[in-house]
Amino acid sequence: MSVACCVPLVECVSCLACIRWVWKKFLYTAGKESENWGLATASEFEPVPRLCKYILSVYEDDLRNPMWAPHGGYGMNPDWMLMKKDYADTEGKVSPYMIYLDHDNEDVVLAIRGLNMGKETDILMLLDNKLGQTTFDGGYVHNGLLKAAQYVLEEECEALRELVKKYPDYSLTFAGHSLGAGVVTLLTMLAVKNRDKLGYIERKRIRCFAIAPARCISLNLAVRYADVINSVVLQDDFLPRTTVALQHVYKSLFCQQPQSIAALLGFDGTTDFYLITQIDVLFGSFPCLLCITCLKDTCTVEEKMLQDPRRLYAPGRLYHIIVRKPFRCKRITPLVRTAVPVDGRFEHMVLSCNITSDHAIIWILQESEKALDCMMEKERVMSIPAAQRMERQVSLAKEHRDEYRAALERAVALDIPRAHSPSYGTFKDMEEGQNSSIPSDSS
């Protein structure tokens, strides 16, 4: 067979392979990744809608006269907001945040808002990350988010220590959305590692809810901190599935007119060219980015992903809110599945028209409220007595501990690099109760 005959044949085979790949990708839906996870209960999911409202309140200038309050308001007492800092107060080192003393739920809450595309400091914080640049507690973390978290801890540790000491029965909760979710993830890890700065608070009193988080910590850290960090992802959200470091690739491939998108965001010609270029990469070439990401996901062997200690992931225990099923026009009754997965942790980009809308905090709030209402209605229909409900909560806590232990063991079985550091001991030590990060049954 001549070379001239081989070329059309190769082209046909390549086209068929591409068509097959695209078809498989469109059949891949977000619900597939969590189909084997367990169902979340109302008691464990209850904080999510409430914390989403607290995060939204950070966008308000005056909580007594809110402009953006969702239906039903924020459910907050303005007198319980202890402090709030904006970009001027933080000098752009972190997004605006607040500390709120929630007496109704016995909770000290530090909430951080998400990315502001009109702020250069937020963009630079997101882009401040070289692959494998920063290590923390035996793993790798996002450099810019770590620096922001260190700033918040340094600024607020005294105030938090006083609150923890004054209210010994209250939880200390860190909550954030998008960019803020990454910051609170690293802030929680810093708090756990520096509990002496917070009045030697018990680990079980610290918790984090990262709403639509960026991939910000390595797999070993994502699993090891799953007892205190929770990530909430709505259906097809792109950010927990997107490797942040990929933006540098798209700069050289697709950024042809960097001024265009930057101009829409309000940046003038005096803005640093590198920043404008990166903005165009992040927001101007988004369809191309998704296609390349999907192709990269498909061609990368999962074993290779797991063996890369520098690869970043969505943190902690995952809560996946499912609101749609394939080939259905209408939304379904929201369903929340939860697990501490090791392999299959939001590794594949989903081709969907909802990948950006599912990232919006307002949609996450609405769907989480619907999901919680469905859970509570189901419990009311079942007429579960209070005593049995309490027993169920104890049983759920034990199930979470067992799942956490199983995830750690799975990480070691898969030979995940640094799946356990010397400070955590070996799994034999854990079974004997020595140097273990796994909460005991008594806790």
C-alpha positions as CSV (number, residue, x, y, z in Angstrom):
1,M,0.0,0.0,0.0
2,S,1.4,3.4,-1.0
3,V,2.0,6.3,1.4
4,A,-0.7,8.3,-0.5
5,C,-3.3,5.6,0.4
6,C,-2.2,5.4,4.1
7,V,-2.7,9.1,4.8
8,P,-6.5,9.2,4.2
9,L,-6.8,6.0,6.3
10,V,-4.9,7.5,9.2
11,E,-7.0,10.6,9.0
12,C,-10.2,8.6,9.0
13,V,-9.0,6.6,12.0
14,S,-8.0,9.8,13.8
15,C,-11.4,11.4,13.2
16,L,-13.2,8.3,14.4
17,A,-11.1,8.3,17.5
18,C,-11.8,12.0,18.2
19,I,-15.6,11.4,17.6
20,R,-15.6,8.5,20.0
21,W,-13.7,10.6,22.6
22,V,-16.2,13.5,22.3
23,W,-19.2,11.1,22.5
24,K,-17.8,9.4,25.6
25,K,-17.1,12.8,27.2
26,F,-20.7,14.0,26.6
27,L,-22.0,10.8,28.1
28,Y,-19.8,11.4,31.2
29,T,-21.9,13.2,33.7
30,A,-21.1,14.6,37.2
31,G,-23.3,12.1,38.9
32,K,-21.2,9.3,37.7
33,E,-18.2,10.2,40.0
34,S,-20.3,10.0,43.2
35,E,-22.8,7.3,42.3
36,N,-21.2,4.8,44.8
37,W,-21.0,7.4,47.6
38,G,-23.3,7.3,50.6
39,L,-26.2,9.7,51.1
40,A,-25.6,12.7,53.4
41,T,-28.0,13.2,56.3
42,A,-29.7,16.4,57.4
43,S,-27.7,16.7,60.6
44,E,-24.3,16.7,58.8
45,F,-25.5,18.9,55.9
46,E,-27.4,21.4,58.0
47,P,-24.5,24.0,58.2
48,V,-24.0,24.3,54.5
49,P,-27.0,26.6,53.5
50,R,-26.4,28.7,56.6
51,L,-22.7,29.2,55.9
52,C,-23.5,30.0,52.3
53,K,-25.6,32.9,53.6
54,Y,-22.8,34.0,55.9
55,I,-20.4,34.1,53.0
56,L,-22.9,36.1,50.9
57,S,-23.2,38.6,53.7
58,V,-19.6,39.5,53.3
59,Y,-20.5,41.2,50.0
60,E,-22.8,43.6,51.9
61,D,-21.7,47.0,53.0
62,D,-24.3,47.3,55.7
63,L,-25.9,44.1,57.1
64,R,-28.7,46.1,58.6
65,N,-29.7,47.4,55.1
66,P,-28.7,44.5,52.8
67,M,-28.8,44.9,49.1
68,W,-28.1,41.4,47.9
69,A,-30.0,39.3,50.6
70,P,-31.6,36.2,49.1
71,H,-35.2,35.3,49.7
72,G,-35.7,35.1,53.5
73,G,-32.6,37.2,54.2
74,Y,-29.4,36.0,55.7
75,G,-30.8,34.9,59.1
76,M,-28.1,36.9,60.9
77,N,-28.1,39.2,63.8
78,P,-26.0,42.3,62.9
79,D,-25.1,42.8,66.5
80,W,-23.3,39.4,66.4
81,M,-20.9,40.4,63.6
82,L,-17.7,41.1,65.5
83,M,-15.6,42.5,62.7
84,K,-15.4,42.8,58.9
85,K,-12.5,43.7,56.8
86,D,-12.5,44.8,53.1
87,Y,-9.7,45.1,50.6
88,A,-8.5,48.4,52.1
89,D,-8.2,46.8,55.5
90,T,-6.3,43.8,54.2
91,E,-4.2,45.7,51.7
92,G,-5.2,43.2,49.1
93,K,-3.5,40.3,50.8
94,V,-6.7,38.4,51.1
95,S,-10.3,38.7,50.0
96,P,-12.8,40.5,52.3
97,Y,-13.8,38.4,55.4
98,M,-15.7,38.7,58.6
99,I,-15.9,37.1,62.0
100,Y,-19.5,36.3,63.2
101,L,-20.5,34.9,66.6
102,D,-23.4,32.6,66.0
103,H,-25.0,32.1,69.4
104,D,-28.0,30.2,67.9
105,N,-25.7,27.4,66.7
106,E,-22.9,27.8,69.2
107,D,-20.4,28.7,66.5
108,V,-17.6,31.1,65.9
109,V,-17.5,31.7,62.2
110,L,-14.8,33.2,60.0
111,A,-16.2,33.6,56.5
112,I,-14.2,34.7,53.3
113,R,-15.9,35.7,50.1
114,G,-14.9,34.5,46.6
115,L,-12.8,35.8,43.7
116,N,-13.4,39.4,42.6
117,M,-12.4,39.5,38.9
118,G,-12.1,43.3,39.1
119,K,-9.3,43.1,41.7
120,E,-5.7,42.5,40.6
121,T,-4.8,41.3,44.0
122,D,-7.3,38.4,43.9
123,I,-6.1,37.4,40.4
124,L,-2.4,37.5,41.4
125,M,-3.2,35.5,44.5
126,L,-4.7,32.8,42.4
127,L,-1.8,32.8,39.9
128,D,0.8,32.7,42.6
129,N,1.5,29.0,42.3
130,K,4.3,27.0,40.7
131,L,3.9,23.3,40.6
132,G,5.6,21.8,43.6
133,Q,6.7,25.3,44.9
134,T,5.3,25.1,48.4
135,T,5.3,22.2,50.9
136,F,3.3,22.0,54.1
137,D,3.0,19.2,56.7
138,G,4.5,16.6,54.3
139,G,2.5,17.6,51.3
140,Y,2.1,20.3,48.7
141,V,-0.2,23.3,48.8
142,H,-1.1,26.4,46.7
143,N,1.4,29.1,47.4
144,G,-0.7,32.2,47.0
145,L,-3.6,30.7,49.1
146,L,-1.2,29.7,51.8
147,K,0.2,33.2,52.1
148,A,-3.3,34.6,52.4
149,A,-4.2,32.1,55.1
150,Q,-1.0,32.9,57.0
151,Y,-2.0,36.6,56.9
152,V,-5.5,35.9,58.3
153,L,-4.2,33.7,61.1
154,E,-1.6,36.3,62.1
155,E,-4.1,39.1,62.0
156,E,-7.0,37.3,63.8
157,C,-5.4,34.6,66.0
158,E,-5.7,36.8,69.1
159,A,-9.4,37.6,68.6
160,L,-10.1,33.9,67.8
161,R,-8.2,32.8,70.9
162,E,-10.3,35.1,73.1
163,L,-13.5,33.8,71.6
164,V,-12.5,30.2,71.9
165,K,-11.6,30.7,75.5
166,K,-14.8,32.7,76.3
167,Y,-17.1,30.2,74.6
168,P,-15.6,26.7,75.4
169,D,-18.6,24.8,74.0
170,Y,-18.6,26.6,70.6
171,S,-17.1,25.3,67.4
172,L,-14.6,27.3,65.4
173,T,-15.8,27.2,61.8
174,F,-13.9,28.5,58.7
175,A,-16.1,29.0,55.6
176,G,-15.4,30.3,52.1
177,H,-16.4,30.2,48.5
178,S,-14.2,29.7,45.4
179,L,-10.9,31.6,46.1
180,G,-12.0,32.0,49.7
181,A,-12.7,28.3,50.0
182,G,-9.0,27.7,49.2
183,V,-7.9,30.2,51.7
184,V,-10.1,28.8,54.5
185,T,-8.8,25.3,53.6
186,L,-5.2,26.3,54.3
187,L,-6.3,28.4,57.3
188,T,-7.9,25.4,58.8
189,M,-4.8,23.3,58.3
190,L,-2.7,26.1,59.9
191,A,-5.1,26.3,62.8
192,V,-4.9,22.5,63.4
193,K,-1.1,22.7,63.3
194,N,-0.9,25.8,65.6
195,R,-3.6,25.0,68.1
196,D,-1.5,26.6,70.8
197,K,-2.0,30.0,69.2
198,L,-5.8,29.4,69.5
199,G,-5.7,28.5,73.2
200,Y,-5.0,24.8,72.7
201,I,-8.4,24.3,71.1
202,E,-9.3,20.6,70.6
203,R,-9.1,19.4,67.0
204,K,-12.7,18.2,67.1
205,R,-13.9,21.7,67.7
206,I,-12.3,23.0,64.4
207,R,-14.1,22.5,61.1
208,C,-14.0,23.9,57.6
209,F,-16.6,24.2,54.9
210,A,-15.0,24.9,51.5
211,I,-17.8,25.8,49.1
212,A,-16.9,25.2,45.4
213,P,-13.2,25.1,46.3
214,A,-10.2,25.3,44.0
215,R,-7.8,22.4,43.9
216,C,-5.4,23.6,46.5
217,I,-3.7,20.7,48.4
218,S,-2.0,17.4,47.5
219,L,-3.9,14.1,47.8
220,N,-2.2,13.0,51.0
221,L,-3.3,16.2,52.7
222,A,-6.7,16.1,51.2
223,V,-7.3,12.7,52.8
224,R,-5.5,13.3,56.1
225,Y,-7.5,16.4,56.9
226,A,-10.8,15.0,55.9
227,D,-11.9,14.8,59.6
228,V,-12.0,18.6,59.8
229,I,-12.3,19.9,56.2
230,N,-15.5,19.5,54.1
231,S,-15.9,20.5,50.4
232,V,-19.2,21.2,48.9
233,V,-19.6,20.9,45.1
234,L,-22.7,21.5,43.0
235,Q,-23.1,19.1,40.1
236,D,-20.9,20.1,37.2
237,D,-18.8,22.9,38.8
238,F,-15.6,23.3,36.9
239,L,-13.3,24.7,39.5
240,P,-12.8,21.6,41.7
241,R,-12.0,19.7,38.5
242,T,-9.6,22.2,37.1
243,T,-5.9,22.0,37.9
244,V,-4.9,25.6,38.6
245,A,-1.4,25.3,37.2
246,L,-2.7,24.6,33.7
247,Q,-3.3,28.4,33.1
248,H,0.4,28.9,32.2
249,V,0.0,26.4,29.3
250,Y,-2.9,28.3,27.8
251,K,-1.1,31.6,28.0
252,S,1.3,30.5,25.3
253,L,-1.3,28.6,23.2
254,F,-4.4,30.8,23.1
255,C,-3.7,34.3,24.4
256,Q,-3.7,36.3,21.2
257,Q,-5.3,39.6,22.3
258,P,-4.9,39.9,26.1
259,Q,-6.2,43.5,26.3
260,S,-9.8,42.4,25.2
261,I,-11.0,40.6,28.3
262,A,-8.9,42.7,30.6
263,A,-10.7,45.8,29.3
264,L,-14.1,44.3,30.0
265,L,-12.9,43.7,33.6
266,G,-11.9,47.4,34.0
267,F,-8.1,47.2,33.6
268,D,-6.4,50.0,31.8
269,G,-3.1,50.1,29.8
270,T,-1.0,50.8,32.9
271,T,-1.8,47.3,34.3
272,D,1.0,44.8,34.3
273,F,1.0,43.0,31.0
274,Y,1.7,39.6,32.6
275,L,-1.5,40.1,34.8
276,I,-3.6,41.1,31.7
277,T,-2.3,38.1,29.8
278,Q,-3.2,35.7,32.7
279,I,-6.7,37.3,33.0
280,D,-7.3,36.6,29.3
281,V,-6.1,33.0,29.7
282,L,-8.4,32.4,32.7
283,F,-11.5,34.0,31.3
284,G,-11.1,34.7,27.6
285,S,-10.0,31.3,26.4
286,F,-12.3,29.3,28.7
287,P,-13.8,26.9,26.0
288,C,-10.3,26.1,24.7
289,L,-9.1,25.5,28.2
290,L,-12.0,23.1,28.9
291,C,-11.3,21.1,25.7
292,I,-7.6,20.8,26.4
293,T,-8.3,19.9,30.1
294,C,-10.7,17.2,29.0
295,L,-8.2,15.8,26.5
296,K,-5.5,15.8,29.1
297,D,-7.7,14.0,31.6
298,T,-8.6,11.3,29.1
299,C,-5.0,10.7,28.1
300,T,-3.5,10.7,31.6
301,V,-3.4,7.3,33.3
302,E,-5.0,7.5,36.7
303,E,-2.1,5.7,38.3
304,K,0.2,8.4,37.0
305,M,-2.1,11.1,38.6
306,L,-2.1,9.4,41.9
307,Q,1.7,9.0,41.9
308,D,2.3,12.7,41.3
309,P,2.8,14.1,44.9
310,R,2.6,17.7,43.5
311,R,-0.9,17.3,41.9
312,L,-3.5,19.4,43.8
313,Y,-7.0,18.3,44.7
314,A,-10.2,19.5,46.2
315,P,-9.8,19.1,50.0
316,G,-11.3,16.9,52.7
317,R,-14.6,15.1,52.8
318,L,-16.6,15.8,49.7
319,Y,-20.3,16.6,49.5
320,H,-21.7,16.4,45.9
321,I,-25.1,18.0,45.3
322,I,-26.8,16.3,42.3
323,V,-29.6,18.3,40.7
324,R,-29.7,16.9,37.2
325,K,-29.6,13.6,35.4
326,P,-28.5,13.0,31.8
327,F,-31.0,13.4,29.0
328,R,-33.6,15.1,31.3
329,C,-34.7,18.6,30.7
330,K,-36.1,19.1,34.2
331,R,-34.2,19.2,37.4
332,I,-34.6,16.4,39.9
333,T,-35.1,16.5,43.6
334,P,-31.6,17.5,44.9
335,L,-29.6,14.6,46.2
336,V,-26.4,14.9,48.3
337,R,-23.8,12.2,48.3
338,T,-20.7,12.2,50.5
339,A,-17.5,10.3,50.8
340,V,-13.7,10.6,51.5
341,P,-12.6,9.3,48.1
342,V,-8.9,8.7,47.3
343,D,-9.0,7.7,43.6
344,G,-11.8,9.2,41.5
345,R,-11.7,12.5,43.4
346,F,-13.2,14.9,40.8
347,E,-10.5,14.1,38.3
348,H,-12.4,14.6,35.0
349,M,-13.9,17.8,33.6
350,V,-17.6,17.5,32.7
351,L,-18.8,18.9,29.4
352,S,-21.9,20.7,30.4
353,C,-23.6,24.1,29.8
354,N,-23.9,24.4,33.6
355,I,-20.2,24.2,34.6
356,T,-20.0,27.9,35.3
357,S,-23.5,28.5,36.8
358,D,-23.0,25.6,39.2
359,H,-20.0,27.5,40.6
360,A,-22.1,30.5,41.7
361,I,-22.6,30.8,45.4
362,I,-26.3,31.9,45.0
363,W,-27.1,28.7,43.1
364,I,-25.2,26.6,45.6
365,L,-27.3,28.2,48.4
366,Q,-30.6,27.6,46.6
367,E,-29.9,24.0,45.8
368,S,-28.4,23.2,49.2
369,E,-31.5,24.6,50.9
370,K,-33.7,22.5,48.7
371,A,-31.6,19.4,49.4
372,L,-31.7,20.1,53.2
373,D,-35.5,20.6,53.1
374,C,-35.9,17.2,51.3
375,M,-33.8,15.5,53.9
376,M,-35.7,17.0,56.8
377,E,-39.1,16.2,55.1
378,K,-38.0,12.6,54.7
379,E,-37.1,12.4,58.4
380,R,-40.5,14.0,59.3
381,V,-42.4,11.5,57.1
382,M,-40.5,8.6,58.8
383,S,-41.4,10.1,62.2
384,I,-38.0,9.2,63.7
385,P,-38.2,9.7,67.5
386,A,-35.7,12.1,69.1
387,A,-33.8,9.3,70.9
388,Q,-33.3,7.3,67.7
389,R,-32.2,10.5,65.9
390,M,-29.6,11.0,68.6
391,E,-28.5,7.4,68.2
392,R,-28.3,7.9,64.4
393,Q,-26.0,10.9,64.9
394,V,-23.6,8.9,67.1
395,S,-23.7,6.1,64.5
396,L,-23.0,8.6,61.7
397,A,-20.0,10.0,63.6
398,K,-18.6,6.4,63.9
399,E,-19.3,5.8,60.2
400,H,-17.4,8.9,59.3
401,R,-14.4,7.8,61.5
402,D,-14.4,4.4,59.8
403,E,-14.6,5.9,56.4
404,Y,-11.8,8.3,57.2
405,R,-9.6,5.4,58.4
406,A,-10.4,3.4,55.3
407,A,-9.4,6.4,53.1
408,L,-6.1,6.7,54.8
409,E,-5.5,3.0,54.4
410,R,-6.5,3.1,50.8
411,A,-4.0,6.0,50.2
412,V,-1.2,3.8,51.6
413,A,-2.4,0.8,49.6
414,L,-2.3,2.8,46.4
415,D,1.2,3.9,47.4
416,I,0.2,7.6,47.4
417,P,3.4,9.6,48.1
418,R,3.6,10.7,51.7
419,A,0.2,9.3,52.5
420,H,1.1,9.5,56.1
421,S,3.8,11.7,57.6
422,P,6.0,10.8,60.7
423,S,3.8,13.1,62.9
424,Y,0.8,10.9,62.1
425,G,2.5,7.6,62.8
426,T,2.0,4.3,61.0
427,F,-1.3,2.6,60.6
428,K,-0.2,0.1,63.2
429,D,0.2,3.0,65.6
430,M,-3.3,4.2,64.6
431,E,-4.8,0.9,65.4
432,E,-3.1,1.0,68.8
433,G,-4.2,4.6,69.4
434,Q,-0.8,6.2,69.3
435,N,0.0,9.4,67.4
436,S,-3.3,9.0,65.6
437,S,-5.1,11.9,63.8
438,I,-8.3,9.8,63.7
439,P,-10.8,10.9,66.4
440,S,-11.5,8.3,69.0
441,D,-15.0,7.0,69.7
442,S,-15.2,9.0,72.9
443,S,-14.7,12.3,71.0
